[in-house]
Amino acid sequence: MLALSFLVLVGMTLIAEACRAFARPEPAIGVLRLGSGNAIADTVGASSDAVEDLALAHPHRTIEHRHAGEAECRGDCDRLAQLVGNLVSNALAYGREEAAVAVLSSVREGMASIAVRNWGAPIPEPLRAQLFQPMVRGEVDASSRSVGLGLYIVSEIAKAHGGAVAVESELDSGTVFTMSFPSAA
């Protein structure tokens, strides 16, 4: 019972921190507000900055970033970097250690997208429908500090940008999380 109480306390602390980070009232989790509003965002810079930070934190892992199309779109750079950070962190946690994590950012034909691919065990189909709900997480080792908010936050960032996030997960093509949103929202 003590362990459950501790997990609830940790979860509520993380929720409160997330609410403060998003400049939202506590303790409710709802619609994310963008910090910089509808400004011009550098998707290349936001993605590459997040990748560089995580590469420094995980020097034994390979994290690659590629960009296609234009560099800029309408959005919040800080939230886009947070989205990339959450997705890459998950890819590092759930992907095979010897396999690279790939990040592809793209702005083309009125749409922006950020995709993160890892190579690990496929996500079971029943779990995929729940992944973007708070407090849901996949199977990780006991040392993991995750409480299951990362993909929920990713989903809220996508919604705040007028977009959505999707997941594809197959043994032969890896697991890919893709966030897409209008580039001129």
MDTraj code that builds the backbone (N, CA, C; nanometers):
import mdtraj as md
import numpy as np

residues = "MET LEU ALA LEU SER PHE LEU VAL LEU VAL GLY MET THR LEU ILE ALA GLU ALA CYS ARG ALA PHE ALA ARG PRO GLU PRO ALA ILE GLY VAL LEU ARG LEU GLY SER GLY ASN ALA ILE ALA ASP THR VAL GLY ALA SER SER ASP ALA VAL GLU ASP LEU ALA LEU ALA HIS PRO HIS ARG THR ILE GLU HIS ARG HIS ALA GLY GLU ALA GLU CYS ARG GLY ASP CYS ASP ARG LEU ALA GLN LEU VAL GLY ASN LEU VAL SER ASN ALA LEU ALA TYR GLY ARG GLU GLU ALA ALA VAL ALA VAL LEU SER SER VAL ARG GLU GLY MET ALA SER ILE ALA VAL ARG ASN TRP GLY ALA PRO ILE PRO GLU PRO LEU ARG ALA GLN LEU PHE GLN PRO MET VAL ARG GLY GLU VAL ASP ALA SER SER ARG SER VAL GLY LEU GLY LEU TYR ILE VAL SER GLU ILE ALA LYS ALA HIS GLY GLY ALA VAL ALA VAL GLU SER GLU LEU ASP SER GLY THR VAL PHE THR MET SER PHE PRO SER ALA ALA".split()
xyz = np.array([
    [0.0825, -0.1190, 0.0000],
    [0.0000, 0.0000, 0.0000],
    [0.0872, 0.1258, 0.0000],
    [0.1979, 0.1191, 0.0752],
    [0.2896, 0.2322, 0.0813],
    [0.3470, 0.2621, -0.0563],
    [0.3811, 0.1584, -0.1327],
    [0.4367, 0.1773, -0.2672],
    [0.3357, 0.2457, -0.3577],
    [0.2097, 0.2076, -0.3490],
    [0.1053, 0.2698, -0.4308],
    [0.0890, 0.4164, -0.3931],
    [0.0884, 0.4458, -0.2619],
    [0.0776, 0.5852, -0.2168],
    [0.1944, 0.6680, -0.2692],
    [0.3145, 0.6100, -0.2670],
    [0.4315, 0.6798, -0.3172],
    [0.4171, 0.7085, -0.4662],
    [0.3715, 0.6101, -0.5436],
    [0.3533, 0.6298, -0.6880],
    [0.2496, 0.7375, -0.7166],
    [0.1416, 0.7393, -0.6399],
    [0.0390, 0.8424, -0.6583],
    [0.0980, 0.9794, -0.6279],
    [0.1754, 0.9900, -0.5197],
    [0.2397, 1.1161, -0.4835],
    [0.3357, 1.1613, -0.5935],
    [0.4187, 1.0699, -0.6435],
    [0.5111, 1.1030, -0.7521],
    [0.4335, 1.1473, -0.8752],
    [0.3275, 1.0740, -0.9086],
    [0.2467, 1.1088, -1.0252],
    [0.1845, 1.2466, -1.0120],
    [0.1288, 1.2779, -0.8960],
    [0.0672, 1.4089, -0.8753],
    [0.1722, 1.5193, -0.8796],
    [0.2915, 1.4911, -0.8269],
    [0.4005, 1.5895, -0.8335],
    [0.4372, 1.6169, -0.9785],
    [0.4493, 1.5110, -1.0591],
    [0.4823, 1.5293, -1.2003],
    [0.3719, 1.6034, -1.2739],
    [0.2474, 1.5735, -1.2418],
    [0.1354, 1.6444, -1.3040],
    [0.1410, 1.7922, -1.2672],
    [0.1661, 1.8220, -1.1402],
    [0.1754, 1.9616, -1.0977],
    [0.2897, 2.0320, -1.1688],
    [0.4061, 1.9636, -1.1817],
    [0.5195, 2.0221, -1.2534],
    [0.4846, 2.0465, -1.3999],
    [0.4166, 1.9512, -1.4608],
    [0.3762, 1.9674, -1.6008],
    [0.2804, 2.0845, -1.6150],
    [0.1877, 2.0978, -1.5221],
    [0.0933, 2.2097, -1.5265],
    [0.1660, 2.3427, -1.5151],
    [0.2630, 2.3501, -1.4227],
    [0.3404, 2.4743, -1.4099],
    [0.4209, 2.5014, -1.5363],
    [0.4788, 2.3965, -1.5955],
    [0.5584, 2.4139, -1.7168],
    [0.4726, 2.4649, -1.8312],
    [0.3468, 2.4262, -1.8323],
    [0.2582, 2.4672, -1.9413],
    [0.1774, 2.5906, -1.9042],
    [0.2078, 2.6530, -1.7888],
    [0.1380, 2.7728, -1.7420],
    [-0.0116, 2.7474, -1.7328],
    [-0.0472, 2.6376, -1.6688],
    [-0.1867, 2.5984, -1.6573],
    [-0.2239, 2.5878, -1.5103],
    [-0.3516, 2.6022, -1.4788],
    [-0.3929, 2.5854, -1.3396],
    [-0.3779, 2.4404, -1.2953],
    [-0.3475, 2.4206, -1.1676],
    [-0.3362, 2.2859, -1.1126],
    [-0.4698, 2.2458, -1.0534],
    [-0.5025, 2.1211, -1.0310],
    [-0.4288, 2.0038, -1.0710],
    [-0.4823, 1.9424, -1.1996],
    [-0.5783, 2.0077, -1.2632],
    [-0.6415, 1.9481, -1.3809],
    [-0.5452, 1.9377, -1.4978],
    [-0.5575, 1.8297, -1.5738],
    [-0.4844, 1.8156, -1.6988],
    [-0.5877, 1.8272, -1.8091],
    [-0.5677, 1.9171, -1.9005],
    [-0.6622, 1.9369, -2.0090],
    [-0.5906, 1.9877, -2.1304],
    [-0.6418, 2.0911, -2.1899],
    [-0.5846, 2.1450, -2.3121],
    [-0.4554, 2.2197, -2.2817],
    [-0.3523, 2.1896, -2.3557],
    [-0.2222, 2.2531, -2.3402],
    [-0.2253, 2.3910, -2.4039],
    [-0.1665, 2.4884, -2.3377],
    [-0.1538, 2.6219, -2.3954],
    [-0.0121, 2.6394, -2.4449],
    [0.0007, 2.6918, -2.5644],
    [0.1334, 2.7133, -2.6199],
    [0.1956, 2.8366, -2.5573],
    [0.3225, 2.8244, -2.5176],
    [0.3916, 2.9336, -2.4520],
    [0.4183, 3.0510, -2.5438],
    [0.4691, 3.0254, -2.6643],
    [0.5017, 3.1355, -2.7534],
    [0.3920, 3.1608, -2.8560],
    [0.2784, 3.0972, -2.8374],
    [0.1654, 3.1211, -2.9255],
    [0.1885, 3.0720, -3.0662],
    [0.1403, 3.1502, -3.1600],
    [0.1424, 3.1120, -3.3003],
    [0.2595, 3.1793, -3.3713],
    [0.3798, 3.1638, -3.3161],
    [0.4990, 3.2280, -3.3704],
    [0.5622, 3.1408, -3.4780],
    [0.6572, 3.1997, -3.5490],
    [0.7335, 3.1211, -3.6463],
    [0.8269, 3.0298, -3.5680],
    [0.8188, 2.9011, -3.5955],
    [0.9014, 2.8021, -3.5254],
    [1.0004, 2.7412, -3.6230],
    [1.1207, 2.7209, -3.5772],
    [1.2245, 2.6552, -3.6560],
    [1.2208, 2.5070, -3.6206],
    [1.1550, 2.4262, -3.7039],
    [1.1428, 2.2838, -3.6735],
    [1.2777, 2.2140, -3.6768],
    [1.3676, 2.2592, -3.7639],
    [1.5015, 2.2002, -3.7696],
    [1.5742, 2.2273, -3.6389],
    [1.5724, 2.3528, -3.5942],
    [1.6408, 2.3897, -3.4711],
    [1.5814, 2.3220, -3.3490],
    [1.4488, 2.3205, -3.3392],
    [1.3833, 2.2571, -3.2242],
    [1.4171, 2.1093, -3.2174],
    [1.4121, 2.0429, -3.3322],
    [1.4408, 1.8993, -3.3356],
    [1.5877, 1.8715, -3.3082],
    [1.6765, 1.9453, -3.3754],
    [1.8190, 1.9169, -3.3595],
    [1.8689, 1.9529, -3.2200],
    [1.8141, 2.0586, -3.1589],
    [1.8537, 2.0939, -3.0220],
    [1.8167, 1.9825, -2.9246],
    [1.6953, 1.9305, -2.9371],
    [1.6516, 1.8217, -2.8487],
    [1.7377, 1.6969, -2.8702],
    [1.7678, 1.6664, -2.9974],
    [1.8508, 1.5494, -3.0287],
    [1.9916, 1.5669, -2.9709],
    [2.0500, 1.6859, -2.9862],
    [2.1841, 1.7114, -2.9322],
    [2.1871, 1.6963, -2.7808],
    [2.0849, 1.7492, -2.7123],
    [2.0795, 1.7375, -2.5657],
    [2.0735, 1.5913, -2.5229],
    [1.9899, 1.5133, -2.5900],
    [1.9764, 1.3721, -2.5527],
    [2.0996, 1.2915, -2.5918],
    [2.1656, 1.3292, -2.7004],
    [2.2890, 1.2601, -2.7398],
    [2.3974, 1.2808, -2.6336],
    [2.4023, 1.3996, -2.5749],
    [2.4982, 1.4255, -2.4674],
    [2.4652, 1.3429, -2.3429],
    [2.3377, 1.3269, -2.3158],
    [2.2952, 1.2509, -2.1985],
    [2.3094, 1.1002, -2.2191],
    [2.3132, 1.0567, -2.3448],
    [2.3229, 0.9133, -2.3781],
    [2.4357, 0.8923, -2.4794],
    [2.5610, 0.9132, -2.4393],
    [2.6726, 0.9069, -2.5347],
    [2.6948, 0.7688, -2.5963],
    [2.6449, 0.6650, -2.5345],
    [2.6619, 0.5290, -2.5868],
    [2.5549, 0.4926, -2.6904],
    [2.4608, 0.5837, -2.7158],
    [2.3533, 0.5570, -2.8109],
    [2.3692, 0.6460, -2.9347],
    [2.3154, 0.5989, -3.0469],
    [2.3180, 0.6769, -3.1710],
    [2.1795, 0.7360, -3.1943],
    [2.1755, 0.8690, -3.2059],
    [2.0506, 0.9400, -3.2350],
    [2.0777, 1.0255, -3.3580],
    [2.0023, 1.0010, -3.4644],
    [2.0224, 1.0725, -3.5910],
    [1.9048, 1.1660, -3.6172],
    [1.9344, 1.2820, -3.6788],
    [1.8280, 1.3752, -3.7177],
    [1.8445, 1.4129, -3.8635],
    [1.7358, 1.4061, -3.9372],
    [1.7307, 1.4533, -4.0761],
    [1.6104, 1.5439, -4.0910],
    [1.6216, 1.6383, -4.1844],
    [1.5096, 1.7291, -4.2112],
    [1.4848, 1.7337, -4.3604],
    [1.3578, 1.7460, -4.3977],
    [1.3196, 1.7582, -4.5385],
    [1.2276, 1.8782, -4.5546],
    [1.2436, 1.9495, -4.6641],
    [1.1549, 2.0626, -4.6937],
    [1.2005, 2.1907, -4.6282],
    [1.1040, 2.2786, -4.6041],
    [1.1307, 2.4085, -4.5432],
    [1.1703, 2.3900, -4.3969],
    [1.2287, 2.4935, -4.3388],
    [1.2728, 2.4843, -4.1995],
    [1.1680, 2.5381, -4.1028],
    [1.0888, 2.6366, -4.1472],
    [1.0013, 2.7070, -4.0545],
    [0.8550, 2.6728, -4.0737],
    [0.7806, 2.6862, -3.9632],
    [0.6352, 2.6702, -3.9649],
    [0.5802, 2.7511, -3.8478],
    [0.4501, 2.7549, -3.8316],
    [0.3894, 2.8222, -3.7172],
    [0.3814, 2.7236, -3.6015],
    [0.4287, 2.7651, -3.4855],
    [0.4224, 2.6765, -3.3699],
    [0.5049, 2.7288, -3.2553],
    [0.5173, 2.6482, -3.1528],
    [0.5901, 2.6823, -3.0319],
    [0.7174, 2.5981, -3.0274],
    [0.8327, 2.6626, -3.0483],
    [0.9620, 2.5919, -3.0508],
    [0.9887, 2.5131, -2.9238],
    [0.9578, 2.5718, -2.8095],
    [0.9847, 2.5020, -2.6834],
    [0.9019, 2.3749, -2.6719],
    [0.7748, 2.3833, -2.7099],
    [0.6894, 2.2643, -2.7005],
    [0.7291, 2.1604, -2.8056],
    [0.7714, 2.2045, -2.9244],
    [0.8159, 2.1087, -3.0262],
    [0.9437, 2.0376, -2.9802],
    [1.0341, 2.1119, -2.9164],
    [1.1553, 2.0494, -2.8623],
    [1.1189, 1.9516, -2.7508],
    [1.0202, 1.9870, -2.6688],
    [0.9746, 1.8971, -2.5626],
    [0.9150, 1.7701, -2.6226],
    [0.8371, 1.7851, -2.7287],
    [0.7787, 1.6698, -2.7971],
    [0.8885, 1.5767, -2.8486],
    [0.9881, 1.6334, -2.9166],
    [1.0993, 1.5517, -2.9675],
    [1.1711, 1.4851, -2.8510],
    [1.1963, 1.5599, -2.7445],
    [1.2633, 1.5034, -2.6283],
    [1.1873, 1.3862, -2.5682],
    [1.0565, 1.3999, -2.5539],
    [0.9761, 1.2907, -2.4987],
    [0.9786, 1.1688, -2.5901],
    [0.9633, 1.1902, -2.7211],
    [0.9604, 1.0769, -2.8136],
    [1.0964, 1.0080, -2.8216],
    [1.2042, 1.0851, -2.8254],
    [1.3370, 1.0249, -2.8316],
    [1.3686, 0.9524, -2.7004],
    [1.3311, 1.0107, -2.5872],
    [1.3523, 0.9434, -2.4588],
    [1.2813, 0.8091, -2.4563],
    [1.1578, 0.8049, -2.5060],
    [1.0849, 0.6775, -2.5135],
    [1.1553, 0.5808, -2.6078],
    [1.2018, 0.6311, -2.7215],
    [1.2705, 0.5446, -2.8182],
    [1.3965, 0.4851, -2.7565],
    [1.4676, 0.5638, -2.6777],
    [1.5873, 0.5131, -2.6102],
    [1.5509, 0.4085, -2.5045],
    [1.4411, 0.4303, -2.4353],
    [1.3997, 0.3386, -2.3285],
    [1.3478, 0.2058, -2.3837],
    [1.2771, 0.2107, -2.4974],
    [1.2097, 0.0912, -2.5483],
    [1.2783, 0.0274, -2.6683],
    [1.3711, 0.0977, -2.7317],
    [1.4401, 0.0433, -2.8488],
    [1.5625, -0.0379, -2.8099],
    [1.6113, -0.1139, -2.9045],
    [1.7338, -0.1920, -2.8803],
    [1.8523, -0.0960, -2.8654],
    [1.9391, -0.1249, -2.7703],
    [2.0531, -0.0369, -2.7427],
    [2.1478, -0.0247, -2.8607],
    [2.1652, -0.1303, -2.9383],
    [2.2595, -0.1269, -3.0501],
    [2.2010, -0.0611, -3.1748],
    [2.0728, -0.0318, -3.1742],
    [2.0075, 0.0273, -3.2918],
    [1.9939, 0.1787, -3.2752],
    [2.0131, 0.2510, -3.3843],
    [2.0005, 0.3968, -3.3822],
    [1.8546, 0.4388, -3.3676],
    [1.8361, 0.5557, -3.3084],
    [1.7056, 0.6209, -3.3032],
    [1.7098, 0.7291, -3.4107],
    [1.6089, 0.7316, -3.4965],
    [1.6057, 0.8275, -3.6080],
    [1.4935, 0.9290, -3.5872],
    [1.5267, 1.0568, -3.6077],
    [1.4292, 1.1656, -3.6002],
    [1.4235, 1.2300, -3.7381],
    [1.3033, 1.2423, -3.7933],
    [1.2841, 1.3082, -3.9228],
    [1.1848, 1.4217, -3.9033],
    [1.2297, 1.5446, -3.9293],
    [1.1394, 1.6594, -3.9263],
    [1.1175, 1.7034, -4.0700],
    [0.9955, 1.7508, -4.0964],
    [0.9605, 1.7855, -4.2334],
    [0.8562, 1.8959, -4.2346],
    [0.8719, 1.9897, -4.3273],
    [0.7699, 2.0915, -4.3519],
    [0.7501, 2.0952, -4.5023],
    [0.6334, 2.0486, -4.5462],
    [0.6028, 2.0413, -4.6898],
    [0.4540, 2.0576, -4.7137],
    [0.4214, 2.1277, -4.8192],
    [0.2838, 2.1375, -4.8695],
    [0.1825, 2.1671, -4.7595],
    [0.2155, 2.2641, -4.6740],
    [0.1219, 2.3074, -4.5717],
    [0.1153, 2.2210, -4.4474],
    [0.2001, 2.1191, -4.4393],
    [0.2002, 2.0321, -4.3215],
    [0.3422, 2.0205, -4.2649],
    [0.3498, 2.0167, -4.1336],
    [0.4762, 1.9910, -4.0651],
    [0.4629, 1.8554, -3.9956],
    [0.5729, 1.7846, -3.9882],
    [0.5699, 1.6570, -3.9163],
    [0.7042, 1.6321, -3.8489],
    [0.6967, 1.5584, -3.7410],
    [0.8147, 1.5122, -3.6693],
    [0.7909, 1.3649, -3.6418],
    [0.8820, 1.2814, -3.6882],
    [0.8691, 1.1368, -3.6687],
    [0.9927, 1.0842, -3.5969],
    [0.9714, 0.9916, -3.5046],
    [1.0806, 0.9288, -3.4307],
    [1.0647, 0.7778, -3.4439],
    [1.1725, 0.7117, -3.4908],
    [1.1714, 0.5657, -3.5126],
    [1.2743, 0.4987, -3.4237],
    [1.2330, 0.3862, -3.3657],
    [1.3279, 0.3008, -3.2935],
    [1.3065, 0.1574, -3.3370],
    [1.4025, 0.0739, -3.3030],
    [1.3976, -0.0681, -3.3364],
    [1.3968, -0.1470, -3.2068],
    [1.2836, -0.2002, -3.1744],
    [1.2683, -0.2818, -3.0539],
    [1.1496, -0.3729, -3.0739],
    [1.1047, -0.4325, -2.9666],
    [0.9866, -0.5184, -2.9757],
    [0.8664, -0.4327, -3.0151],
    [0.7824, -0.4822, -3.1073],
    [0.6632, -0.4054, -3.1465],
    [0.5703, -0.3809, -3.0266],
    [0.5009, -0.2696, -3.0312],
    [0.4026, -0.2379, -2.9276],
    [0.2787, -0.3223, -2.9553],
    [0.2301, -0.3982, -2.8579],
    [0.1102, -0.4792, -2.8804],
    [-0.0084, -0.3915, -2.9232],
    [-0.0855, -0.4401, -3.0175],
    [-0.1995, -0.3648, -3.0715],
    [-0.2946, -0.3137, -2.9622],
    [-0.3329, -0.3946, -2.8631],
    [-0.4255, -0.3428, -2.7608],
    [-0.3684, -0.2241, -2.6822],
    [-0.2372, -0.2202, -2.6639],
    [-0.1747, -0.1112, -2.5890],
    [-0.1688, 0.0177, -2.6711],
    [-0.1596, 0.0072, -2.8029],
    [-0.1463, 0.1263, -2.8882],
    [-0.2615, 0.2248, -2.8696],
    [-0.3834, 0.1727, -2.8541],
    [-0.5006, 0.2598, -2.8393],
    [-0.4973, 0.3384, -2.7087],
    [-0.4233, 0.2907, -2.6097],
    [-0.4201, 0.3548, -2.4782],
    [-0.2958, 0.4398, -2.4552],
    [-0.1968, 0.4306, -2.5419],
    [-0.0665, 0.4928, -2.5167],
    [-0.0711, 0.6422, -2.4891],
    [-0.1677, 0.7120, -2.5465],
    [-0.1711, 0.8576, -2.5342],
    [-0.2582, 0.9042, -2.4186],
    [-0.2984, 0.8104, -2.3331],
    [-0.3732, 0.8422, -2.2116],
    [-0.2738, 0.8618, -2.0980],
    [-0.3074, 0.9462, -1.9983],
    [-0.2148, 0.9647, -1.8866],
    [-0.1987, 0.8373, -1.8046],
    [-0.0786, 0.8199, -1.7521],
    [-0.0429, 0.7108, -1.6627],
    [-0.0407, 0.5737, -1.7314],
    [-0.0212, 0.5715, -1.8625],
    [-0.0097, 0.4458, -1.9371],
    [0.1331, 0.4363, -1.9886],
    [0.1934, 0.3194, -1.9720],
    [0.3287, 0.2991, -2.0232],
    [0.3470, 0.1538, -2.0634],
    [0.4473, 0.1305, -2.1443],
    [0.4787, -0.0046, -2.1883],
    [0.5616, -0.0764, -2.0834],
    [0.6059, -0.1951, -2.1184],
    [0.6885, -0.2764, -2.0284],
    [0.8324, -0.2250, -2.0321],
    [0.8833, -0.1825, -1.9166],
    [1.0229, -0.1404, -1.9048],
    [1.0829, -0.2060, -1.7819],
    [1.2149, -0.1956, -1.7688],
    [1.2783, -0.2583, -1.6530],
    [1.2432, -0.1826, -1.5248],
    [1.2707, -0.2453, -1.4144],
    [1.2320, -0.1921, -1.2833],
    [1.3007, -0.0599, -1.2501],
    [1.4135, -0.0297, -1.3140],
    [1.4855, 0.0935, -1.2831],
    [1.4254, 0.2165, -1.3525],
    [1.3272, 0.1976, -1.4379],
    [1.2663, 0.3092, -1.5105],
    [1.1919, 0.4012, -1.4144],
    [1.2060, 0.5323, -1.4380],
    [1.1371, 0.6312, -1.3548],
    [1.0093, 0.6801, -1.4198],
    [0.9689, 0.6228, -1.5295],
    [0.8516, 0.6679, -1.6030],
    [0.7227, 0.6387, -1.5267],
    [0.6324, 0.7369, -1.5288],
    [0.4996, 0.7154, -1.4722],
    [0.3925, 0.7174, -1.5803],
    [0.4339, 0.7322, -1.7055],
    [0.3382, 0.7230, -1.8147],
    [0.2735, 0.8536, -1.8561],
    [0.3441, 0.9652, -1.8461],
    [0.2885, 1.0940, -1.8893],
    [0.3494, 1.1445, -2.0197],
    [0.4635, 1.0907, -2.0617],
    [0.5347, 1.1431, -2.1780],
    [0.4532, 1.1445, -2.3061],
    [0.3900, 1.0335, -2.3407],
    [0.3119, 1.0285, -2.4648],
    [0.1821, 1.1071, -2.4537],
    [0.1286, 1.1167, -2.3335],
    [0.0114, 1.2023, -2.3129],
    [0.0488, 1.3482, -2.3406],
    [0.1638, 1.3902, -2.2889],
    [0.2103, 1.5272, -2.3130],
    [0.2362, 1.5478, -2.4620],
    [0.2958, 1.4500, -2.5292],
    [0.3170, 1.4568, -2.6741],
    [0.1835, 1.4779, -2.7458],
    [0.0836, 1.4018, -2.7073],
    [-0.0482, 1.4136, -2.7693],
    [-0.1084, 1.5523, -2.7471],
    [-0.0929, 1.6056, -2.6255],
    [-0.1461, 1.7394, -2.5954],
    [-0.0723, 1.8477, -2.6746],
    [0.0580, 1.8326, -2.6924],
    [0.1343, 1.9282, -2.7726],
    [0.0855, 1.9231, -2.9175],
    [0.0640, 1.8035, -2.9691],
    [0.0127, 1.7888, -3.1065],
    [-0.1232, 1.8568, -3.1194],
    [-0.2138, 1.8331, -3.0261],
    [-0.3478, 1.8942, -3.0300],
    [-0.3386, 2.0456, -3.0237],
    [-0.2489, 2.0969, -2.9379],
    [-0.2340, 2.2417, -2.9236],
    [-0.1846, 2.3061, -3.0533],
    [-0.1165, 2.2282, -3.1367],
    [-0.0704, 2.2767, -3.2664],
    [-0.1723, 2.2480, -3.3769],
    [-0.2902, 2.2008, -3.3410],
    [-0.3940, 2.1707, -3.4407],
    [-0.3683, 2.0398, -3.5135],
    [-0.2892, 1.9525, -3.4539],
    [-0.2525, 1.8276, -3.5200],
    [-0.2826, 1.7060, -3.4368],
    [-0.2146, 1.5987, -3.4695],
    [-0.2355, 1.4705, -3.4016],
    [-0.1061, 1.3913, -3.4035],
    [-0.1009, 1.2903, -3.3210],
    [0.0139, 1.2002, -3.3173],
    [-0.0371, 1.0588, -3.3411],
    [0.0407, 0.9817, -3.4151],
    [0.0032, 0.8442, -3.4477],
    [0.1229, 0.7531, -3.4248],
    [0.0957, 0.6244, -3.4079],
    [0.2027, 0.5267, -3.3896],
    [0.1816, 0.4096, -3.4841],
    [0.2920, 0.3652, -3.5420],
    [0.2965, 0.2415, -3.6209],
    [0.4067, 0.1575, -3.5586],
    [0.3816, 0.0287, -3.5395],
    [0.4803, -0.0553, -3.4734],
    [0.4745, -0.1970, -3.5292],
    [0.5773, -0.2319, -3.6068],
    [0.5880, -0.3642, -3.6672],
    [0.7310, -0.4140, -3.6501],
    [0.7476, -0.5430, -3.6427],
    [0.8803, -0.6011, -3.6232],
    [0.9765, -0.5629, -3.7358],
    [0.9295, -0.5659, -3.8616],
    [1.0187, -0.5419, -3.9755],
    [1.0406, -0.3941, -4.0083],
    [0.9579, -0.3029, -3.9547],
    [0.9757, -0.1609, -3.9862],
    [0.9980, -0.0743, -3.8627],
    [1.0031, -0.1364, -3.7456],
    [1.0276, -0.0622, -3.6240],
    [0.9035, 0.0061, -3.5706],
    [0.9241, 0.0867, -3.4694],
    [0.8156, 0.1651, -3.4094],
    [0.8377, 0.3107, -3.4465],
    [0.7338, 0.3731, -3.5021],
    [0.7428, 0.5123, -3.5452],
    [0.6273, 0.5910, -3.4846],
    [0.6622, 0.6967, -3.4106],
    [0.5637, 0.7922, -3.3620],
    [0.5749, 0.9141, -3.4517],
    [0.4613, 0.9585, -3.5093],
    [0.4625, 1.0731, -3.6002],
    [0.3613, 1.1762, -3.5540],
    [0.4089, 1.2981, -3.5343],
    [0.3241, 1.4116, -3.5017],
    [0.3125, 1.4960, -3.6271],
    [0.1901, 1.5236, -3.6709],
    [0.1653, 1.6067, -3.7894],
    [0.0723, 1.7217, -3.7514],
    [0.1008, 1.8392, -3.8104],
    [0.0163, 1.9560, -3.7837],
    [0.0278, 2.0553, -3.8991],
    [-0.0715, 2.1423, -3.9163],
    [-0.0657, 2.2418, -4.0244],
    [0.0526, 2.3355, -4.0022],
    [0.1320, 2.3576, -4.1060],
    [0.2521, 2.4395, -4.0901],
    [0.2231, 2.5887, -4.0879],
    [0.1062, 2.6293, -4.1302],
    [0.0713, 2.7706, -4.1330],
    [-0.0526, 2.7985, -4.0496],
    [-0.0666, 2.7271, -3.9380],
    [-0.1853, 2.7405, -3.8535],
    [-0.2000, 2.8804, -3.8002],
])
top = md.Topology()
chain = top.add_chain()
for i, resn in enumerate(residues, 1):
    res = top.add_residue(resn, chain, resSeq=i)
    for name in ("N", "CA", "C"):
        top.add_atom(name, md.element.get_by_symbol(name[0]), res)
traj = md.Trajectory(xyz[None], top)
